[in-house]
Amino acid sequence: MNQGTVKFFNDDKGFGFIKDSNSNQEYFVHVSGLIDEIRENDEVVYELQEGRKGLNAINVKRA
């Protein structure tokens, strides 16, 4: 599991970005990849999956 912080999440549009704690990479997250509800600055754990435009965060839950 990867660890990071929610940089941005728009509830109305159902997507956002997570900044990885180790690599400082940012990953797209869609509401369909969430296990828990998330908000900006939440600490989360997640897995990565190849998407159409790169790696996406999936199975996202609060740490």
PQR file with spaces between the fields and no chain letter, atoms N, CA, C, O and H, PARSE charges and radii, in Angstrom:
ATOM       1  N    MET     1       0.847   -1.189    0.000 -0.4000 1.5000
ATOM       2  CA   MET     1       0.000    0.000    0.000 -0.0000 2.0000
ATOM       3  C    MET     1       0.889    1.248    0.000  0.5500 1.7000
ATOM       4  O    MET     1       1.934    1.291    0.649 -0.5500 1.4000
ATOM       5  N    ASN     2       0.447    2.241   -0.735 -0.4000 1.5000
ATOM       6  CA   ASN     2       1.130    3.527   -0.774 -0.0000 2.0000
ATOM       7  C    ASN     2       0.474    4.450    0.241  0.5500 1.7000
ATOM       8  O    ASN     2      -0.680    4.254    0.624 -0.5500 1.4000
ATOM       9  H    ASN     2      -0.402    2.206   -1.263  0.4000 1.0000
ATOM      10  N    GLN     3       1.225    5.459    0.672 -0.4000 1.5000
ATOM      11  CA   GLN     3       0.706    6.434    1.623 -0.0000 2.0000
ATOM      12  C    GLN     3       0.850    7.817    1.042  0.5500 1.7000
ATOM      13  O    GLN     3       1.828    8.112    0.355 -0.5500 1.4000
ATOM      14  H    GLN     3       2.162    5.618    0.361  0.4000 1.0000
ATOM      15  N    GLY     4      -0.135    8.682    1.318 -0.4000 1.5000
ATOM      16  CA   GLY     4      -0.058   10.037    0.818 -0.0000 2.0000
ATOM      17  C    GLY     4      -1.067   10.947    1.491  0.5500 1.7000
ATOM      18  O    GLY     4      -1.733   10.572    2.456 -0.5500 1.4000
ATOM      19  H    GLY     4      -0.929    8.442    1.876  0.4000 1.0000
ATOM      20  N    THR     5      -1.161   12.167    0.947 -0.4000 1.5000
ATOM      21  CA   THR     5      -2.059   13.192    1.461 -0.0000 2.0000
ATOM      22  C    THR     5      -2.954   13.672    0.327  0.5500 1.7000
ATOM      23  O    THR     5      -2.498   13.871   -0.799 -0.5500 1.4000
ATOM      24  H    THR     5      -0.620   12.471    0.163  0.4000 1.0000
ATOM      25  N    VAL     6      -4.232   13.856    0.636 -0.4000 1.5000
ATOM      26  CA   VAL     6      -5.157   14.371   -0.370 -0.0000 2.0000
ATOM      27  C    VAL     6      -4.825   15.835   -0.603  0.5500 1.7000
ATOM      28  O    VAL     6      -4.965   16.665    0.294 -0.5500 1.4000
ATOM      29  H    VAL     6      -4.603   13.695    1.550  0.4000 1.0000
ATOM      30  N    LYS     7      -4.386   16.142   -1.817 -0.4000 1.5000
ATOM      31  CA   LYS     7      -4.026   17.517   -2.170 -0.0000 2.0000
ATOM      32  C    LYS     7      -5.274   18.311   -2.536  0.5500 1.7000
ATOM      33  O    LYS     7      -5.395   19.487   -2.192 -0.5500 1.4000
ATOM      34  H    LYS     7      -4.273   15.467   -2.546  0.4000 1.0000
ATOM      35  N    PHE     8      -6.203   17.659   -3.238 -0.4000 1.5000
ATOM      36  CA   PHE     8      -7.402   18.310   -3.733 -0.0000 2.0000
ATOM      37  C    PHE     8      -8.458   17.246   -3.962  0.5500 1.7000
ATOM      38  O    PHE     8      -8.144   16.168   -4.467 -0.5500 1.4000
ATOM      39  H    PHE     8      -6.104   16.704   -3.518  0.4000 1.0000
ATOM      40  N    PHE     9      -9.713   17.525   -3.601 -0.4000 1.5000
ATOM      41  CA   PHE     9     -10.807   16.628   -3.964 -0.0000 2.0000
ATOM      42  C    PHE     9     -12.074   17.446   -4.108  0.5500 1.7000
ATOM      43  O    PHE     9     -12.460   18.178   -3.197 -0.5500 1.4000
ATOM      44  H    PHE     9      -9.969   18.401   -3.191  0.4000 1.0000
ATOM      45  N    ASN    10     -12.727   17.315   -5.275 -0.4000 1.5000
ATOM      46  CA   ASN    10     -13.963   18.026   -5.567 -0.0000 2.0000
ATOM      47  C    ASN    10     -15.122   17.038   -5.468  0.5500 1.7000
ATOM      48  O    ASN    10     -15.280   16.169   -6.325 -0.5500 1.4000
ATOM      49  H    ASN    10     -12.414   16.720   -6.015  0.4000 1.0000
ATOM      50  N    ASP    11     -15.935   17.177   -4.411 -0.4000 1.5000
ATOM      51  CA   ASP    11     -17.063   16.262   -4.202 -0.0000 2.0000
ATOM      52  C    ASP    11     -18.073   16.344   -5.340  0.5500 1.7000
ATOM      53  O    ASP    11     -18.620   15.325   -5.761 -0.5500 1.4000
ATOM      54  H    ASP    11     -15.807   17.883   -3.715  0.4000 1.0000
ATOM      55  N    ASP    12     -18.321   17.552   -5.838 -0.4000 1.5000
ATOM      56  CA   ASP    12     -19.326   17.729   -6.893 -0.0000 2.0000
ATOM      57  C    ASP    12     -18.922   17.034   -8.185  0.5500 1.7000
ATOM      58  O    ASP    12     -19.765   16.445   -8.860 -0.5500 1.4000
ATOM      59  H    ASP    12     -17.877   18.380   -5.496  0.4000 1.0000
ATOM      60  N    LYS    13     -17.658   17.095   -8.531 -0.4000 1.5000
ATOM      61  CA   LYS    13     -17.180   16.479   -9.773 -0.0000 2.0000
ATOM      62  C    LYS    13     -16.687   15.046   -9.564  0.5500 1.7000
ATOM      63  O    LYS    13     -16.556   14.288  -10.525 -0.5500 1.4000
ATOM      64  H    LYS    13     -16.972   17.574   -7.983  0.4000 1.0000
ATOM      65  N    GLY    14     -16.412   14.673   -8.310 -0.4000 1.5000
ATOM      66  CA   GLY    14     -16.059   13.296   -7.992 -0.0000 2.0000
ATOM      67  C    GLY    14     -14.636   12.888   -8.320  0.5500 1.7000
ATOM      68  O    GLY    14     -14.377   11.725   -8.631 -0.5500 1.4000
ATOM      69  H    GLY    14     -16.518   15.289   -7.529  0.4000 1.0000
ATOM      70  N    PHE    15     -13.712   13.836   -8.253 -0.4000 1.5000
ATOM      71  CA   PHE    15     -12.310   13.473   -8.494 -0.0000 2.0000
ATOM      72  C    PHE    15     -11.383   14.401   -7.734  0.5500 1.7000
ATOM      73  O    PHE    15     -11.801   15.434   -7.210 -0.5500 1.4000
ATOM      74  H    PHE    15     -13.922   14.780   -8.001  0.4000 1.0000
ATOM      75  N    GLY    16     -10.103   14.009   -7.682 -0.4000 1.5000
ATOM      76  CA   GLY    16      -9.094   14.834   -7.031 -0.0000 2.0000
ATOM      77  C    GLY    16      -7.716   14.251   -7.256  0.5500 1.7000
ATOM      78  O    GLY    16      -7.504   13.452   -8.168 -0.5500 1.4000
ATOM      79  H    GLY    16      -9.764   13.170   -8.107  0.4000 1.0000
ATOM      80  N    PHE    17      -6.766   14.668   -6.398 -0.4000 1.5000
ATOM      81  CA   PHE    17      -5.385   14.232   -6.530 -0.0000 2.0000
ATOM      82  C    PHE    17      -4.803   13.932   -5.156  0.5500 1.7000
ATOM      83  O    PHE    17      -5.111   14.600   -4.168 -0.5500 1.4000
ATOM      84  H    PHE    17      -6.938   15.317   -5.658  0.4000 1.0000
ATOM      85  N    ILE    18      -3.954   12.910   -5.119 -0.4000 1.5000
ATOM      86  CA   ILE    18      -3.250   12.505   -3.908 -0.0000 2.0000
ATOM      87  C    ILE    18      -1.765   12.696   -4.151  0.5500 1.7000
ATOM      88  O    ILE    18      -1.240   12.296   -5.191 -0.5500 1.4000
ATOM      89  H    ILE    18      -3.704   12.368   -5.921  0.4000 1.0000
ATOM      90  N    LYS    19      -1.081   13.316   -3.177 -0.4000 1.5000
ATOM      91  CA   LYS    19       0.374   13.483   -3.254 -0.0000 2.0000
ATOM      92  C    LYS    19       1.021   12.379   -2.438  0.5500 1.7000
ATOM      93  O    LYS    19       0.772   12.259   -1.239 -0.5500 1.4000
ATOM      94  H    LYS    19      -1.507   13.641   -2.333  0.4000 1.0000
ATOM      95  N    ASP    20       1.858   11.567   -3.093 -0.4000 1.5000
ATOM      96  CA   ASP    20       2.523   10.447   -2.440 -0.0000 2.0000
ATOM      97  C    ASP    20       3.542   10.942   -1.418  0.5500 1.7000
ATOM      98  O    ASP    20       4.295   11.877   -1.688 -0.5500 1.4000
ATOM      99  H    ASP    20       2.060   11.665   -4.068  0.4000 1.0000
ATOM     100  N    SER    21       3.562   10.314   -0.247 -0.4000 1.5000
ATOM     101  CA   SER    21       4.465   10.728    0.834 -0.0000 2.0000
ATOM     102  C    SER    21       5.932   10.463    0.517  0.5500 1.7000
ATOM     103  O    SER    21       6.798   11.225    0.947 -0.5500 1.4000
ATOM     104  H    SER    21       2.950    9.555   -0.027  0.4000 1.0000
ATOM     105  N    ASN    22       6.229    9.397   -0.227 -0.4000 1.5000
ATOM     106  CA   ASN    22       7.607    9.021   -0.494 -0.0000 2.0000
ATOM     107  C    ASN    22       8.186    9.678   -1.741  0.5500 1.7000
ATOM     108  O    ASN    22       9.309   10.181   -1.714 -0.5500 1.4000
ATOM     109  H    ASN    22       5.526    8.777   -0.576  0.4000 1.0000
ATOM     110  N    SER    23       7.429    9.675   -2.830 -0.4000 1.5000
ATOM     111  CA   SER    23       7.976   10.136   -4.104 -0.0000 2.0000
ATOM     112  C    SER    23       7.567   11.556   -4.476  0.5500 1.7000
ATOM     113  O    SER    23       8.113   12.126   -5.421 -0.5500 1.4000
ATOM     114  H    SER    23       6.517    9.266   -2.852  0.4000 1.0000
ATOM     115  N    ASN    24       6.617   12.134   -3.750 -0.4000 1.5000
ATOM     116  CA   ASN    24       6.052   13.451   -4.076 -0.0000 2.0000
ATOM     117  C    ASN    24       5.355   13.476   -5.433  0.5500 1.7000
ATOM     118  O    ASN    24       5.043   14.548   -5.952 -0.5500 1.4000
ATOM     119  H    ASN    24       6.174   11.671   -2.983  0.4000 1.0000
ATOM     120  N    GLN    25       5.107   12.291   -6.013 -0.4000 1.5000
ATOM     121  CA   GLN    25       4.301   12.199   -7.233 -0.0000 2.0000
ATOM     122  C    GLN    25       2.850   12.494   -6.868  0.5500 1.7000
ATOM     123  O    GLN    25       2.435   12.297   -5.725 -0.5500 1.4000
ATOM     124  H    GLN    25       5.359   11.420   -5.592  0.4000 1.0000
ATOM     125  N    GLU    26       2.081   12.970   -7.849 -0.4000 1.5000
ATOM     126  CA   GLU    26       0.655   13.173   -7.644 -0.0000 2.0000
ATOM     127  C    GLU    26      -0.112   12.187   -8.499  0.5500 1.7000
ATOM     128  O    GLU    26       0.233   11.951   -9.657 -0.5500 1.4000
ATOM     129  H    GLU    26       2.418   13.130   -8.777  0.4000 1.0000
ATOM     130  N    TYR    27      -1.167   11.606   -7.915 -0.4000 1.5000
ATOM     131  CA   TYR    27      -1.967   10.616   -8.605 -0.0000 2.0000
ATOM     132  C    TYR    27      -3.427   11.033   -8.623  0.5500 1.7000
ATOM     133  O    TYR    27      -3.961   11.526   -7.630 -0.5500 1.4000
ATOM     134  H    TYR    27      -1.447   11.797   -6.974  0.4000 1.0000
ATOM     135  N    PHE    28      -4.060   10.828   -9.761 -0.4000 1.5000
ATOM     136  CA   PHE    28      -5.481   11.094   -9.942 -0.0000 2.0000
ATOM     137  C    PHE    28      -6.281   10.093   -9.133  0.5500 1.7000
ATOM     138  O    PHE    28      -5.928    8.915   -9.071 -0.5500 1.4000
ATOM     139  H    PHE    28      -3.627   10.427  -10.568  0.4000 1.0000
ATOM     140  N    VAL    29      -7.359   10.555   -8.510 -0.4000 1.5000
ATOM     141  CA   VAL    29      -8.271    9.653   -7.808 -0.0000 2.0000
ATOM     142  C    VAL    29      -9.698   10.017   -8.204  0.5500 1.7000
ATOM     143  O    VAL    29     -10.082   11.186   -8.183 -0.5500 1.4000
ATOM     144  H    VAL    29      -7.646   11.512   -8.560  0.4000 1.0000
ATOM     145  N    HIS    30     -10.480    8.996   -8.566 -0.4000 1.5000
ATOM     146  CA   HIS    30     -11.892    9.173   -8.921 -0.0000 2.0000
ATOM     147  C    HIS    30     -12.739    8.622   -7.782  0.5500 1.7000
ATOM     148  O    HIS    30     -12.311    7.720   -7.061 -0.5500 1.4000
ATOM     149  H    HIS    30     -10.168    8.046   -8.583  0.4000 1.0000
ATOM     150  N    VAL    31     -13.930    9.163   -7.622 -0.4000 1.5000
ATOM     151  CA   VAL    31     -14.820    8.742   -6.541 -0.0000 2.0000
ATOM     152  C    VAL    31     -15.062    7.223   -6.571  0.5500 1.7000
ATOM     153  O    VAL    31     -15.305    6.621   -5.525 -0.5500 1.4000
ATOM     154  H    VAL    31     -14.277    9.896   -8.207  0.4000 1.0000
ATOM     155  N    SER    32     -15.000    6.610   -7.739 -0.4000 1.5000
ATOM     156  CA   SER    32     -15.206    5.156   -7.844 -0.0000 2.0000
ATOM     157  C    SER    32     -14.059    4.368   -7.220  0.5500 1.7000
ATOM     158  O    SER    32     -14.209    3.174   -6.964 -0.5500 1.4000
ATOM     159  H    SER    32     -14.803    7.099   -8.589  0.4000 1.0000
ATOM     160  N    GLY    33     -12.905    5.014   -6.966 -0.4000 1.5000
ATOM     161  CA   GLY    33     -11.760    4.353   -6.357 -0.0000 2.0000
ATOM     162  C    GLY    33     -11.682    4.532   -4.853  0.5500 1.7000
ATOM     163  O    GLY    33     -10.693    4.145   -4.230 -0.5500 1.4000
ATOM     164  H    GLY    33     -12.783    5.985   -7.174  0.4000 1.0000
ATOM     165  N    LEU    34     -12.721    5.118   -4.263 -0.4000 1.5000
ATOM     166  CA   LEU    34     -12.703    5.393   -2.822 -0.0000 2.0000
ATOM     167  C    LEU    34     -13.357    4.280   -2.019  0.5500 1.7000
ATOM     168  O    LEU    34     -14.378    3.722   -2.422 -0.5500 1.4000
ATOM     169  H    LEU    34     -13.524    5.432   -4.769  0.4000 1.0000
ATOM     170  N    ILE    35     -12.755    3.965   -0.876 -0.4000 1.5000
ATOM     171  CA   ILE    35     -13.387    3.093    0.111 -0.0000 2.0000
ATOM     172  C    ILE    35     -14.013    3.979    1.193  0.5500 1.7000
ATOM     173  O    ILE    35     -15.148    3.743    1.607 -0.5500 1.4000
ATOM     174  H    ILE    35     -11.925    4.418   -0.548  0.4000 1.0000
ATOM     175  N    ASP    36     -13.274    4.999    1.653 -0.4000 1.5000
ATOM     176  CA   ASP    36     -13.762    5.978    2.634 -0.0000 2.0000
ATOM     177  C    ASP    36     -13.963    7.321    1.940  0.5500 1.7000
ATOM     178  O    ASP    36     -13.362    7.593    0.900 -0.5500 1.4000
ATOM     179  H    ASP    36     -12.352    5.191    1.317  0.4000 1.0000
ATOM     180  N    GLU    37     -14.823    8.162    2.534 -0.4000 1.5000
ATOM     181  CA   GLU    37     -14.921    9.542    2.050 -0.0000 2.0000
ATOM     182  C    GLU    37     -13.618   10.249    2.401  0.5500 1.7000
ATOM     183  O    GLU    37     -13.041   10.008    3.461 -0.5500 1.4000
ATOM     184  H    GLU    37     -15.311    7.942    3.379  0.4000 1.0000
ATOM     185  N    ILE    38     -13.158   11.118    1.514 -0.4000 1.5000
ATOM     186  CA   ILE    38     -11.904   11.844    1.755 -0.0000 2.0000
ATOM     187  C    ILE    38     -12.118   13.333    1.575  0.5500 1.7000
ATOM     188  O    ILE    38     -13.032   13.773    0.877 -0.5500 1.4000
ATOM     189  H    ILE    38     -13.627   11.314    0.652  0.4000 1.0000
ATOM     190  N    ARG    39     -11.243   14.104    2.228 -0.4000 1.5000
ATOM     191  CA   ARG    39     -11.227   15.568    2.107 -0.0000 2.0000
ATOM     192  C    ARG    39      -9.788   16.020    1.950  0.5500 1.7000
ATOM     193  O    ARG    39      -8.852   15.261    2.202 -0.5500 1.4000
ATOM     194  H    ARG    39     -10.501   13.746    2.794  0.4000 1.0000
ATOM     195  N    GLU    40      -9.625   17.251    1.534 -0.4000 1.5000
ATOM     196  CA   GLU    40      -8.279   17.811    1.403 -0.0000 2.0000
ATOM     197  C    GLU    40      -7.532   17.683    2.717  0.5500 1.7000
ATOM     198  O    GLU    40      -8.104   17.877    3.790 -0.5500 1.4000
ATOM     199  H    GLU    40     -10.385   17.867    1.329  0.4000 1.0000
ATOM     200  N    ASN    41      -6.255   17.357    2.627 -0.4000 1.5000
ATOM     201  CA   ASN    41      -5.320   17.199    3.745 -0.0000 2.0000
ATOM     202  C    ASN    41      -5.495   15.913    4.546  0.5500 1.7000
ATOM     203  O    ASN    41      -4.783   15.712    5.529 -0.5500 1.4000
ATOM     204  H    ASN    41      -5.791   17.199    1.755  0.4000 1.0000
ATOM     205  N    ASP    42      -6.424   15.033    4.154 -0.4000 1.5000
ATOM     206  CA   ASP    42      -6.535   13.728    4.810 -0.0000 2.0000
ATOM     207  C    ASP    42      -5.312   12.882    4.468  0.5500 1.7000
ATOM     208  O    ASP    42      -4.828   12.910    3.336 -0.5500 1.4000
ATOM     209  H    ASP    42      -7.003   15.196    3.355  0.4000 1.0000
ATOM     210  N    GLU    43      -4.814   12.131    5.452 -0.4000 1.5000
ATOM     211  CA   GLU    43      -3.764   11.143    5.214 -0.0000 2.0000
ATOM     212  C    GLU    43      -4.470    9.870    4.740  0.5500 1.7000
ATOM     213  O    GLU    43      -5.430    9.422    5.365 -0.5500 1.4000
ATOM     214  H    GLU    43      -5.207   12.108    6.371  0.4000 1.0000
ATOM     215  N    VAL    44      -3.995    9.291    3.638 -0.4000 1.5000
ATOM     216  CA   VAL    44      -4.658    8.128    3.061 -0.0000 2.0000
ATOM     217  C    VAL    44      -3.654    7.037    2.691  0.5500 1.7000
ATOM     218  O    VAL    44      -2.461    7.296    2.535 -0.5500 1.4000
ATOM     219  H    VAL    44      -3.215    9.655    3.130  0.4000 1.0000
ATOM     220  N    VAL    45      -4.161    5.822    2.555 -0.4000 1.5000
ATOM     221  CA   VAL    45      -3.407    4.714    1.973 -0.0000 2.0000
ATOM     222  C    VAL    45      -4.173    4.281    0.729  0.5500 1.7000
ATOM     223  O    VAL    45      -5.398    4.395    0.672 -0.5500 1.4000
ATOM     224  H    VAL    45      -5.130    5.612    2.681  0.4000 1.0000
ATOM     225  N    TYR    46      -3.441    3.781   -0.269 -0.4000 1.5000
ATOM     226  CA   TYR    46      -4.068    3.473   -1.553 -0.0000 2.0000
ATOM     227  C    TYR    46      -3.191    2.531   -2.365  0.5500 1.7000
ATOM     228  O    TYR    46      -2.025    2.302   -2.046 -0.5500 1.4000
ATOM     229  H    TYR    46      -2.446    3.688   -0.222  0.4000 1.0000
ATOM     230  N    GLU    47      -3.784    1.997   -3.416 -0.4000 1.5000
ATOM     231  CA   GLU    47      -3.067    1.191   -4.390 -0.0000 2.0000
ATOM     232  C    GLU    47      -3.054    1.971   -5.704  0.5500 1.7000
ATOM     233  O    GLU    47      -3.814    2.924   -5.878 -0.5500 1.4000
ATOM     234  H    GLU    47      -4.731    2.183   -3.675  0.4000 1.0000
ATOM     235  N    LEU    48      -2.188    1.559   -6.622 -0.4000 1.5000
ATOM     236  CA   LEU    48      -2.109    2.219   -7.923 -0.0000 2.0000
ATOM     237  C    LEU    48      -2.532    1.256   -9.023  0.5500 1.7000
ATOM     238  O    LEU    48      -2.269    0.055   -8.962 -0.5500 1.4000
ATOM     239  H    LEU    48      -1.570    0.785   -6.481  0.4000 1.0000
ATOM     240  N    GLN    49      -3.196    1.817  -10.033 -0.4000 1.5000
ATOM     241  CA   GLN    49      -3.624    1.044  -11.184 -0.0000 2.0000
ATOM     242  C    GLN    49      -3.437    1.899  -12.432  0.5500 1.7000
ATOM     243  O    GLN    49      -3.711    3.099  -12.422 -0.5500 1.4000
ATOM     244  H    GLN    49      -3.409    2.793  -10.084  0.4000 1.0000
ATOM     245  N    GLU    50      -2.971    1.273  -13.501 -0.4000 1.5000
ATOM     246  CA   GLU    50      -2.775    1.995  -14.757 -0.0000 2.0000
ATOM     247  C    GLU    50      -4.124    2.432  -15.312  0.5500 1.7000
ATOM     248  O    GLU    50      -5.043    1.625  -15.452 -0.5500 1.4000
ATOM     249  H    GLU    50      -2.748    0.298  -13.510  0.4000 1.0000
ATOM     250  N    GLY    51      -4.230    3.730  -15.629 -0.4000 1.5000
ATOM     251  CA   GLY    51      -5.443    4.276  -16.225 -0.0000 2.0000
ATOM     252  C    GLY    51      -5.156    4.756  -17.636  0.5500 1.7000
ATOM     253  O    GLY    51      -4.077    4.509  -18.175 -0.5500 1.4000
ATOM     254  H    GLY    51      -3.483    4.386  -15.515  0.4000 1.0000
ATOM     255  N    ARG    52      -6.120    5.441  -18.234 -0.4000 1.5000
ATOM     256  CA   ARG    52      -5.951    5.924  -19.604 -0.0000 2.0000
ATOM     257  C    ARG    52      -4.864    6.976  -19.716  0.5500 1.7000
ATOM     258  O    ARG    52      -4.204    7.079  -20.751 -0.5500 1.4000
ATOM     259  H    ARG    52      -6.997    5.642  -17.796  0.4000 1.0000
ATOM     260  N    LYS    53      -4.669    7.761  -18.657 -0.4000 1.5000
ATOM     261  CA   LYS    53      -3.687    8.853  -18.709 -0.0000 2.0000
ATOM     262  C    LYS    53      -2.576    8.686  -17.682  0.5500 1.7000
ATOM     263  O    LYS    53      -1.967    9.672  -17.266 -0.5500 1.4000
ATOM     264  H    LYS    53      -5.205    7.678  -17.817  0.4000 1.0000
ATOM     265  N    GLY    54      -2.305    7.452  -17.270 -0.4000 1.5000
ATOM     266  CA   GLY    54      -1.261    7.214  -16.280 -0.0000 2.0000
ATOM     267  C    GLY    54      -1.802    6.464  -15.082  0.5500 1.7000
ATOM     268  O    GLY    54      -2.881    5.875  -15.132 -0.5500 1.4000
ATOM     269  H    GLY    54      -2.799    6.652  -17.608  0.4000 1.0000
ATOM     270  N    LEU    55      -1.032    6.495  -13.999 -0.4000 1.5000
ATOM     271  CA   LEU    55      -1.421    5.761  -12.796 -0.0000 2.0000
ATOM     272  C    LEU    55      -2.526    6.483  -12.033  0.5500 1.7000
ATOM     273  O    LEU    55      -2.492    7.702  -11.870 -0.5500 1.4000
ATOM     274  H    LEU    55      -0.155    6.974  -13.958  0.4000 1.0000
ATOM     275  N    ASN    56      -3.512    5.707  -11.564 -0.4000 1.5000
ATOM     276  CA   ASN    56      -4.607    6.232  -10.765 -0.0000 2.0000
ATOM     277  C    ASN    56      -4.592    5.571   -9.383  0.5500 1.7000
ATOM     278  O    ASN    56      -4.225    4.404   -9.245 -0.5500 1.4000
ATOM     279  H    ASN    56      -3.540    4.716  -11.697  0.4000 1.0000
ATOM     280  N    ALA    57      -4.995    6.333   -8.368 -0.4000 1.5000
ATOM     281  CA   ALA    57      -5.134    5.793   -7.020 -0.0000 2.0000
ATOM     282  C    ALA    57      -6.474    5.066   -6.920  0.5500 1.7000
ATOM     283  O    ALA    57      -7.511    5.598   -7.315 -0.5500 1.4000
ATOM     284  H    ALA    57      -5.294    7.281   -8.480  0.4000 1.0000
ATOM     285  N    ILE    58      -6.439    3.837   -6.383 -0.4000 1.5000
ATOM     286  CA   ILE    58      -7.651    3.056   -6.170 -0.0000 2.0000
ATOM     287  C    ILE    58      -7.631    2.496   -4.753  0.5500 1.7000
ATOM     288  O    ILE    58      -6.604    2.530   -4.074 -0.5500 1.4000
ATOM     289  H    ILE    58      -5.596    3.405   -6.062  0.4000 1.0000
ATOM     290  N    ASN    59      -8.782    1.978   -4.312 -0.4000 1.5000
ATOM     291  CA   ASN    59      -8.911    1.419   -2.956 -0.0000 2.0000
ATOM     292  C    ASN    59      -8.379    2.400   -1.913  0.5500 1.7000
ATOM     293  O    ASN    59      -7.618    2.030   -1.019 -0.5500 1.4000
ATOM     294  H    ASN    59      -9.616    1.950   -4.863  0.4000 1.0000
ATOM     295  N    VAL    60      -8.793    3.647   -2.048 -0.4000 1.5000
ATOM     296  CA   VAL    60      -8.320    4.727   -1.188 -0.0000 2.0000
ATOM     297  C    VAL    60      -9.102    4.746    0.118  0.5500 1.7000
ATOM     298  O    VAL    60     -10.333    4.777    0.120 -0.5500 1.4000
ATOM     299  H    VAL    60      -9.410    3.948   -2.775  0.4000 1.0000
ATOM     300  N    LYS    61      -8.367    4.725    1.229 -0.4000 1.5000
ATOM     301  CA   LYS    61      -9.015    4.850    2.540 -0.0000 2.0000
ATOM     302  C    LYS    61      -8.166    5.709    3.462  0.5500 1.7000
ATOM     303  O    LYS    61      -6.950    5.811    3.295 -0.5500 1.4000
ATOM     304  H    LYS    61      -7.367    4.700    1.227  0.4000 1.0000
ATOM     305  N    ARG    62      -8.826    6.326    4.439 -0.4000 1.5000
ATOM     306  CA   ARG    62      -8.099    7.174    5.389 -0.0000 2.0000
ATOM     307  C    ARG    62      -7.135    6.329    6.212  0.5500 1.7000
ATOM     308  O    ARG    62      -7.439    5.197    6.589 -0.5500 1.4000
ATOM     309  H    ARG    62      -9.813    6.243    4.575  0.4000 1.0000
ATOM     310  N    ALA    63      -5.975    6.901    6.480 -0.4000 1.5000
ATOM     311  CA   ALA    63      -4.941    6.175    7.249 -0.0000 2.0000
ATOM     312  C    ALA    63      -5.218    6.278    8.729  0.5500 1.7000
ATOM     313  O    ALA    63      -4.465    5.735    9.537 -0.5500 1.4000
ATOM     314  H    ALA    63      -5.728    7.820    6.174  0.4000 1.0000
